[in-house]
Amino acid sequence: MSMSAKKKAKSKKAKKRDHADALLMITQVARNARTALSRHLLDLGLYAGQDGVMLALDAKDGQTPGAIATSLGVKAPTVTKTIGRLAAQGFLRREGSPDDGRMMLVFLTEAGRDQIKSIRKSQRKTEKAAFAGLKKKQVAELLKLLSTVDANISESLRSDMVSASGTAASTGAGQPLVEGLAVADDNAEGAA
């Protein structure tokens, strides 16, 4: 093997290692960001994922559980369980649809609206900690890079779904994040 070929092989290994390290770091950062926010939310009496449901209703009140699940990129049973818990806490109320009695709509209560302010404050605390020491330009570049990585992964997921089923299927990939953080789709006790 020539010296040039050895350098290329070494360069490919380094690139693969860098990609693996970068993906691992993205996963770890996402996990830590969600954990930090979850701790702030726990002080409010909320569990991970409940903030996403409440913020979705703050953006558009009176949605069906299915519409909320779709907007958050999670499964309907997860949202239904979360809605039940939030209703028991007095933050949400459920009503039958005036147009279709079989359909349930979910609304924020006054207590829920008051809680939105606290959720946003918790988000700002988490963001401040996450981006401490970074300049505005660095955060903008990071956002651009992460958007590219997310688009690449989303495209890969769509391609995998098409090749696996022969038709395009919705994966929930590429769904917008709620206030910059993904919503956990976790059925573990206390998670929703």
Backbone bond lengths (Angstrom), bond angles and torsions (degrees), N, CA, C in turn:
res aa  C-N    CA-C-N  psi(-1)  N-CA   C-N-CA  omega(-1)  CA-C   N-CA-C  phi
1 M - - - 1.451 - - 1.526 108.55 -
2 S 1.312 116.72 131.93 1.460 120.88 -178.79 1.527 110.07 -72.79
3 M 1.317 115.70 164.89 1.455 121.71 -179.73 1.529 110.64 -62.06
4 S 1.325 117.35 -38.58 1.462 122.52 179.16 1.526 111.17 -65.72
5 A 1.324 117.23 -40.64 1.463 121.82 178.87 1.527 110.53 -66.07
6 K 1.338 116.45 -37.77 1.471 120.58 178.64 1.528 110.42 -65.02
7 K 1.343 116.21 -41.02 1.465 120.26 178.79 1.524 110.90 -63.73
8 K 1.345 116.99 -41.13 1.465 121.24 179.09 1.523 110.96 -63.84
9 A 1.326 116.79 -43.28 1.467 120.99 179.94 1.524 109.87 -63.85
10 K 1.337 116.49 -42.47 1.457 121.22 178.58 1.531 110.31 -64.24
11 S 1.344 116.34 -40.57 1.455 122.17 179.40 1.530 110.86 -63.59
12 K 1.340 117.88 -40.68 1.466 121.91 178.77 1.526 110.34 -63.79
13 K 1.343 116.90 -42.00 1.462 120.58 178.80 1.524 110.56 -64.04
14 A 1.310 116.68 -42.35 1.466 120.55 179.18 1.523 110.54 -63.47
15 K 1.329 116.88 -41.15 1.462 121.31 179.15 1.531 110.91 -63.05
16 K 1.344 116.30 -44.34 1.463 120.49 178.58 1.528 110.43 -62.24
17 R 1.327 116.24 -41.74 1.463 120.91 179.73 1.534 109.59 -64.28
18 D 1.348 116.89 -42.95 1.461 120.67 178.24 1.526 111.31 -61.90
19 H 1.326 117.05 -41.97 1.471 120.44 178.50 1.526 110.45 -63.00
20 A 1.327 116.55 -44.58 1.471 120.72 179.44 1.525 110.16 -62.51
21 D 1.325 117.09 -44.11 1.466 121.12 179.17 1.525 110.94 -63.83
22 A 1.335 117.03 -41.11 1.463 121.14 -179.76 1.528 111.00 -64.34
23 L 1.330 117.21 -44.57 1.467 120.28 179.58 1.529 110.80 -65.02
24 L 1.314 116.69 -40.15 1.465 120.94 176.72 1.527 110.05 -61.90
25 M 1.329 116.94 -41.89 1.463 121.07 179.96 1.529 111.07 -66.02
26 I 1.325 117.47 -41.32 1.462 120.44 177.67 1.524 110.35 -59.63
27 T 1.319 115.97 -44.68 1.472 120.99 179.23 1.524 110.52 -61.83
28 Q 1.326 116.31 -44.62 1.463 120.72 -178.80 1.530 111.46 -66.41
29 V 1.321 117.42 -41.91 1.461 121.09 179.16 1.531 110.21 -63.17
30 A 1.331 116.76 -44.24 1.468 120.31 179.16 1.533 110.60 -61.00
31 R 1.319 115.93 -43.82 1.467 120.58 179.52 1.529 110.63 -63.29
32 N 1.329 117.03 -46.04 1.465 120.40 -179.13 1.525 112.05 -66.98
33 A 1.327 117.21 -39.06 1.464 120.34 178.36 1.522 110.10 -62.50
34 R 1.333 116.43 -44.06 1.464 119.96 -179.99 1.520 111.01 -66.67
35 T 1.337 117.15 -38.44 1.467 120.85 178.43 1.528 110.40 -64.38
36 A 1.328 117.19 -43.83 1.467 120.59 179.26 1.526 110.61 -61.73
37 L 1.342 116.99 -46.15 1.459 119.87 178.53 1.526 110.23 -64.11
38 S 1.316 117.53 -41.36 1.467 121.25 -179.83 1.521 111.68 -59.30
39 R 1.324 116.45 -38.04 1.478 119.83 178.45 1.527 110.65 -65.13
40 H 1.332 117.04 -41.18 1.467 120.10 177.19 1.531 110.09 -64.96
41 L 1.328 116.69 -40.98 1.467 120.70 -179.77 1.522 111.66 -66.66
42 L 1.328 116.51 -35.99 1.461 120.54 179.35 1.527 110.58 -60.08
43 D 1.327 116.50 -34.24 1.467 120.47 175.69 1.528 111.44 -62.27
44 L 1.337 116.22 -23.12 1.469 121.75 178.42 1.525 111.77 -92.50
45 G 1.334 116.38 -3.26 1.460 120.21 -176.92 1.516 113.09 85.80
46 L 1.328 117.00 19.34 1.462 121.46 -179.38 1.520 110.71 -113.30
47 Y 1.325 115.34 148.77 1.455 121.86 175.20 1.517 110.14 -101.76
48 A 1.329 115.78 162.20 1.467 121.46 177.98 1.520 109.53 -54.20
49 G 1.308 116.06 134.24 1.461 121.66 178.90 1.517 112.94 98.28
50 Q 1.329 116.90 -29.48 1.454 118.83 179.81 1.525 111.14 -67.52
51 D 1.319 116.38 -33.63 1.461 119.90 178.74 1.525 110.96 -62.45
52 G 1.314 117.28 -39.94 1.458 121.03 -179.83 1.519 112.41 -61.62
53 V 1.329 116.29 -42.81 1.469 120.69 178.55 1.521 110.22 -63.62
54 M 1.325 115.46 -44.28 1.464 118.82 -178.77 1.531 111.44 -66.90
55 L 1.328 117.37 -39.79 1.465 120.15 178.93 1.529 111.37 -67.89
56 A 1.334 117.02 -34.21 1.464 120.54 176.61 1.532 109.67 -63.64
57 L 1.329 116.69 -39.44 1.464 120.23 178.55 1.524 111.69 -74.42
58 D 1.319 116.75 -30.17 1.465 119.64 175.71 1.527 109.82 -65.08
59 A 1.335 116.48 -37.01 1.467 120.95 178.57 1.524 111.14 -71.11
60 K 1.346 116.54 -37.84 1.465 121.06 -179.80 1.535 107.62 -152.91
61 D 1.312 115.53 100.40 1.460 120.93 -177.79 1.529 109.89 -74.45
62 G 1.333 116.55 155.09 1.452 121.14 175.95 1.516 114.32 79.19
63 Q 1.327 117.16 41.10 1.462 121.65 178.92 1.529 110.72 -97.72
64 T 1.320 115.42 160.77 1.462 120.41 172.03 1.530 108.05 -80.80
65 P 1.335 117.74 155.41 1.458 119.58 175.38 1.534 112.19 -56.58
66 G 1.318 117.48 -37.31 1.468 121.25 179.11 1.516 112.13 -63.69
67 A 1.330 117.02 -40.67 1.471 120.83 178.75 1.523 110.43 -66.25
68 I 1.321 116.66 -39.05 1.468 120.37 177.96 1.530 109.48 -64.52
69 A 1.320 116.42 -46.11 1.465 120.61 179.71 1.523 111.18 -58.45
70 T 1.313 116.29 -44.08 1.464 120.74 179.62 1.521 110.73 -62.48
71 S 1.317 116.68 -45.55 1.476 119.56 -177.81 1.520 111.84 -65.24
72 L 1.330 116.94 -28.56 1.468 120.59 -179.33 1.530 112.65 -93.30
73 G 1.318 116.43 -10.21 1.462 119.64 -179.62 1.528 113.17 71.92
74 V 1.329 116.41 31.86 1.468 121.25 177.60 1.518 109.70 -122.40
75 K 1.310 116.38 175.47 1.461 121.48 -178.29 1.529 110.99 -83.05
76 A 1.322 115.67 145.66 1.466 121.52 -178.35 1.532 113.03 -56.48
77 P 1.354 120.37 -42.06 1.469 118.85 179.20 1.539 113.00 -60.38
78 T 1.319 116.76 -33.39 1.466 120.57 178.01 1.522 109.69 -64.48
79 V 1.337 116.85 -44.89 1.460 121.29 -179.59 1.524 110.20 -67.18
80 T 1.311 117.42 -40.19 1.468 120.93 179.95 1.527 110.58 -60.70
81 K 1.309 116.39 -43.40 1.468 121.65 177.85 1.532 110.35 -63.45
82 T 1.322 116.31 -43.43 1.462 121.36 179.49 1.524 110.72 -64.34
83 I 1.330 117.56 -42.06 1.465 122.04 178.68 1.531 109.92 -60.77
84 G 1.326 116.70 -42.52 1.464 120.51 178.16 1.516 112.12 -59.56
85 R 1.314 116.18 -43.77 1.470 120.14 179.27 1.528 111.28 -66.46
86 L 1.336 116.38 -43.78 1.461 119.65 -179.65 1.523 111.78 -66.84
87 A 1.323 117.37 -35.01 1.475 120.93 176.44 1.525 109.59 -65.90
88 A 1.335 117.05 -41.41 1.470 121.24 178.49 1.532 110.93 -63.58
89 Q 1.324 116.80 -30.27 1.459 121.39 177.96 1.532 112.12 -81.71
90 G 1.331 116.85 -7.28 1.459 121.23 178.59 1.514 114.68 86.86
91 F 1.345 118.51 12.03 1.458 121.82 -177.88 1.529 113.15 -91.21
92 L 1.342 116.96 -22.58 1.460 122.01 -179.16 1.515 109.71 -131.64
93 R 1.343 115.07 158.05 1.460 121.01 170.29 1.518 107.98 -133.51
94 R 1.325 115.14 150.00 1.460 121.52 179.89 1.515 108.97 -113.10
95 E 1.328 114.74 140.50 1.470 120.59 178.30 1.519 108.84 -139.97
96 G 1.318 115.48 150.71 1.452 119.48 172.47 1.521 109.34 -70.57
97 S 1.312 116.75 147.49 1.458 121.50 179.66 1.528 109.53 -70.77
98 P 1.326 118.00 136.13 1.468 119.66 176.56 1.533 111.94 -67.23
99 D 1.340 116.76 -24.18 1.469 121.31 -179.13 1.523 112.54 -86.22
100 D 1.334 116.83 -31.50 1.468 121.36 -176.37 1.519 107.77 -145.88
101 G 1.300 116.88 103.84 1.458 122.97 -176.57 1.515 114.14 -59.42
102 R 1.325 117.34 -19.52 1.467 120.12 179.25 1.522 111.79 -79.40
103 M 1.333 116.61 -14.66 1.457 121.57 -175.00 1.527 110.91 -98.63
104 M 1.337 116.14 135.73 1.452 121.28 177.37 1.534 109.46 -100.69
105 L 1.330 116.35 137.07 1.453 122.26 175.02 1.524 108.62 -113.62
106 V 1.318 115.62 147.97 1.462 121.36 -176.78 1.522 108.79 -117.84
107 F 1.343 115.04 136.07 1.462 122.13 -177.75 1.523 110.00 -131.61
108 L 1.333 116.10 150.16 1.460 120.86 171.34 1.529 109.12 -74.88
109 T 1.311 116.70 143.04 1.464 121.63 171.29 1.530 107.59 -89.39
110 E 1.326 117.10 177.32 1.473 119.82 175.65 1.530 109.72 -61.06
111 A 1.329 116.63 -41.88 1.473 120.06 178.20 1.535 110.17 -61.90
112 G 1.313 116.49 -37.07 1.458 121.10 177.10 1.519 111.66 -65.49
113 R 1.333 116.13 -42.08 1.470 120.04 178.21 1.529 110.68 -63.12
114 D 1.330 116.13 -39.65 1.471 119.82 177.45 1.532 110.26 -64.38
115 Q 1.317 116.86 -36.62 1.460 121.77 -178.57 1.538 111.72 -68.46
116 I 1.329 117.55 -27.90 1.473 121.65 178.96 1.526 110.00 -56.82
117 K 1.323 116.75 -42.16 1.477 120.46 179.46 1.528 110.21 -59.61
118 S 1.309 116.98 -42.17 1.467 121.24 179.94 1.527 111.52 -68.92
119 I 1.324 116.65 -37.09 1.474 120.65 177.04 1.523 109.51 -61.93
120 R 1.311 116.82 -46.43 1.468 120.60 -179.81 1.533 111.32 -63.67
121 K 1.312 116.78 -36.40 1.464 120.91 176.97 1.536 109.82 -65.10
122 S 1.326 117.02 -40.65 1.464 121.57 176.95 1.527 110.68 -63.09
123 Q 1.321 116.37 -40.28 1.464 120.21 177.33 1.523 110.95 -62.40
124 R 1.332 116.31 -44.41 1.471 119.77 -179.44 1.533 111.26 -63.14
125 K 1.327 117.22 -38.80 1.472 120.67 176.84 1.523 110.61 -60.82
126 T 1.321 115.87 -44.99 1.467 121.14 -179.51 1.522 110.31 -65.07
127 E 1.320 117.14 -44.06 1.460 121.49 178.81 1.523 110.78 -61.73
128 K 1.322 116.96 -43.40 1.469 121.23 -179.53 1.523 110.19 -60.24
129 A 1.312 117.19 -44.24 1.469 121.08 178.62 1.525 110.88 -66.09
130 A 1.324 116.93 -41.52 1.466 121.16 -176.20 1.528 112.11 -65.83
131 F 1.308 117.32 -37.81 1.460 120.22 -172.37 1.530 113.31 -106.86
132 A 1.327 116.84 15.53 1.465 121.01 178.00 1.527 109.58 -57.60
133 G 1.314 116.13 131.97 1.453 121.00 177.09 1.523 114.85 85.16
134 L 1.305 118.09 -6.58 1.470 120.35 178.65 1.522 109.94 -96.70
135 K 1.306 115.42 141.09 1.464 121.45 176.53 1.522 109.36 -81.62
136 K 1.325 115.36 157.90 1.464 122.18 -179.82 1.528 111.38 -53.10
137 K 1.326 116.48 -42.44 1.461 121.94 -179.05 1.543 110.60 -64.26
138 Q 1.330 117.18 -37.96 1.466 121.29 179.33 1.527 110.73 -67.14
139 V 1.318 116.39 -40.71 1.469 120.49 178.49 1.529 109.68 -65.33
140 A 1.327 117.41 -40.38 1.473 120.98 178.46 1.527 110.50 -63.13
141 E 1.330 117.54 -41.76 1.467 121.26 178.67 1.531 110.47 -66.29
142 L 1.321 116.69 -41.37 1.464 120.77 177.47 1.525 110.31 -60.69
143 L 1.314 117.05 -44.72 1.466 121.35 178.89 1.523 111.13 -60.61
144 K 1.319 116.37 -42.45 1.467 121.12 178.67 1.532 110.59 -62.27
145 L 1.320 116.66 -46.20 1.466 120.98 -179.71 1.532 111.52 -64.37
146 L 1.329 116.40 -44.93 1.466 119.64 -179.80 1.530 111.18 -65.88
147 S 1.315 117.07 -34.36 1.475 120.35 176.84 1.522 110.44 -62.81
148 T 1.323 116.60 -40.21 1.464 120.73 177.92 1.523 110.69 -65.15
149 V 1.334 116.54 -45.17 1.472 120.74 178.77 1.528 109.78 -60.45
150 D 1.344 116.95 -44.50 1.460 120.83 -179.90 1.527 111.28 -63.10
151 A 1.317 117.08 -42.69 1.473 120.90 178.56 1.531 110.32 -62.63
152 N 1.321 117.25 -40.70 1.468 120.95 177.95 1.524 111.06 -62.42
153 I 1.317 116.39 -45.66 1.467 120.36 179.98 1.524 110.48 -65.41
154 S 1.340 116.93 -43.34 1.465 120.94 179.38 1.521 111.24 -60.17
155 E 1.332 116.11 -43.24 1.467 120.40 178.79 1.524 110.42 -63.72
156 S 1.312 116.40 -41.23 1.465 120.95 178.14 1.530 110.78 -61.96
157 L 1.322 116.83 -41.84 1.472 120.72 178.74 1.526 110.85 -64.23
158 R 1.328 116.48 -43.35 1.470 120.25 178.37 1.528 110.19 -61.96
159 S 1.322 116.73 -44.21 1.470 121.09 179.24 1.524 110.74 -62.12
160 D 1.344 116.27 -42.35 1.470 120.52 178.64 1.523 110.96 -62.41
161 M 1.344 116.98 -40.49 1.461 120.78 -179.58 1.523 110.79 -67.45
162 V 1.310 116.96 -39.64 1.458 120.81 179.67 1.521 109.67 -65.73
163 S 1.321 117.47 -46.28 1.462 119.80 -178.01 1.524 111.59 -70.28
164 A 1.321 117.97 -29.96 1.466 120.65 -179.88 1.522 111.99 -75.12
165 S 1.339 116.91 -36.31 1.457 119.71 -175.27 1.523 113.74 -109.25
166 G 1.318 116.25 -15.51 1.458 119.26 -177.28 1.510 112.41 84.75
167 T 1.338 117.50 -8.21 1.459 121.64 176.95 1.509 108.79 -137.48
168 A 1.313 115.74 158.96 1.464 119.90 178.24 1.515 109.29 -70.28
169 A 1.318 115.92 136.14 1.463 121.21 177.73 1.515 108.70 -131.83
170 S 1.321 116.03 146.86 1.453 120.39 178.08 1.507 109.44 -76.65
171 T 1.315 116.20 127.87 1.462 120.82 -179.80 1.507 111.99 -106.86
172 G 1.320 117.24 -10.74 1.448 119.94 -173.08 1.515 110.56 83.04
173 A 1.336 116.68 -7.33 1.461 120.12 179.03 1.505 108.73 -69.56
174 G 1.295 114.60 148.17 1.453 119.50 178.90 1.517 112.69 79.13
175 Q 1.339 117.50 6.01 1.445 120.47 176.93 1.515 108.33 -67.10
176 P 1.319 117.63 146.24 1.453 118.63 178.88 1.528 109.95 -65.01
177 L 1.293 114.86 145.92 1.449 120.26 177.31 1.515 108.26 -81.78
178 V 1.318 117.00 149.74 1.444 121.30 178.45 1.517 107.34 -85.70
179 E 1.321 116.60 115.38 1.449 122.80 179.58 1.522 111.64 47.07
180 G 1.327 116.91 38.49 1.453 121.03 172.91 1.506 115.85 85.39
181 L 1.331 118.27 -0.71 1.459 119.69 -179.83 1.515 110.21 -128.16
182 A 1.262 116.37 138.45 1.460 121.18 178.78 1.512 109.84 -70.93
183 V 1.305 114.89 151.42 1.449 120.37 178.28 1.516 108.38 -94.54
184 A 1.313 116.56 133.36 1.459 120.92 179.93 1.524 109.89 -69.96
185 D 1.306 117.34 134.87 1.457 122.98 172.47 1.510 106.42 -111.49
186 D 1.328 114.61 80.15 1.450 120.56 -168.90 1.518 108.10 -132.46
187 N 1.296 117.12 125.90 1.452 120.16 -179.31 1.516 112.09 -94.01
188 A 1.326 117.97 10.35 1.453 121.08 179.25 1.526 108.57 -65.93
189 E 1.312 117.27 151.87 1.453 123.02 -178.88 1.529 110.57 -55.73
190 G 1.313 115.85 128.96 1.446 121.25 178.03 1.518 113.91 81.23
191 A 1.292 118.86 -1.48 1.465 120.02 -175.61 1.506 112.58 -81.03
192 A 1.304 118.62 -28.23 1.464 119.85 -178.53 1.441 107.59 -119.41
